């Protein structure tokens, strides 16, 4: 993003501009969903336990990153990314699990 909108970031590498943050949110959601889908595809269990573990790990790592990179202007962004990334992982895993169950 910094190469596409270099003027939108301050000296510390932060941006509070919505046109910059929304594509980042979409990126996070897409790749989190893909991660959930892949996890469900390679899991040996069918109860989505592994997908929920991935979602929990994502929660922990996102919280750590948000604390380390804390900027009060971005509280809404942090909240959205925490909820959306976990939800996308679970949705991606459920999509794969349903398709796998339908084929069985």
N, C-alpha and C positions, 0 to 999 in steps of 0.2 A: 504494500500500500504506500509505503514511503516513496517508492520510485514513481508511482502514479500521481501522487498528490503531496509532493515534498513540502509545499508551502502550508499544508494543513497540520503539520507536526511542529511542536515547539522544540527547544534545544534539548530537552530531556527525552524526546521521542514520544510524547503524549499528544493525543488529539482529542478534542471534545466536540468535534464537528460531526453531526449526524450523517451527512453524506459519506463520510469516511467510515464511520462505525457500523452502519447498516450492512454494507458488503462484508465486513468482518463477521458480523453475526450470522449472515447467510452461509459464509464459508465454514464457520464453526458448526452450524447445524447440519450442513451437508456431510462434512467429514465425520462428525459424531454419529450420524445415522448410518453412514457406510461402515464405521467401526462396529456398531451394534449388529449390522447385517453380517459382516464377516465373522464376528465372534459367534453368532448363532450358527453360521454355516460350518464352522470348524469344531463346534462343541460336540462332545460325545453324549451330552445329556439333552433332553428335549424340554426341560422345565424352565429354561431361560435363566438358570442360576448363574451361568457364566456371564450373561448379558447384564444381570443385576450387579455382579461383581465389577464389571467394567464401568458401569454407571457410578458405582460407589467410588472407585478409583478416580474417575473423572471429577467427581465432586471434590474429593480431597485435593487433587492436584490443582483444580481451578481455584479453590479457596486459598491454597498456598500462594499461587501466582497473584491472586487479587490482593492478598496482604502485602506481598513483596512489592507490587507495582501500584500500591494504593494512590489514588488521586480522587479527591472528594467529588470533583466534577463528573466522574465516571461511575458513580454508585448505581445508576439505572442500568448502565451497560454491564456491570458486574452481575447484577441480579438477573438480567435477561440471559446472559451467557451461562450462568450456573443452571438455571431452570431449563433452558432450551437445549443445552448440550446433553443433560441427563435424559430429558424426554426424547430427544432424537435417537439416542442410543437404544432406549427401550423400544421405540417405534420401529427402528431398523431391525432390531432383533426379532420383534414379533412378526414383521413382514416376512422375514426369512423362515421363521419357525412355521408360520401358516402355509407357506408355499411348500416347505419340506413335508409337512403333515398331509397336504393335499396329494402329493406325489406318492406317498406310501400306501 
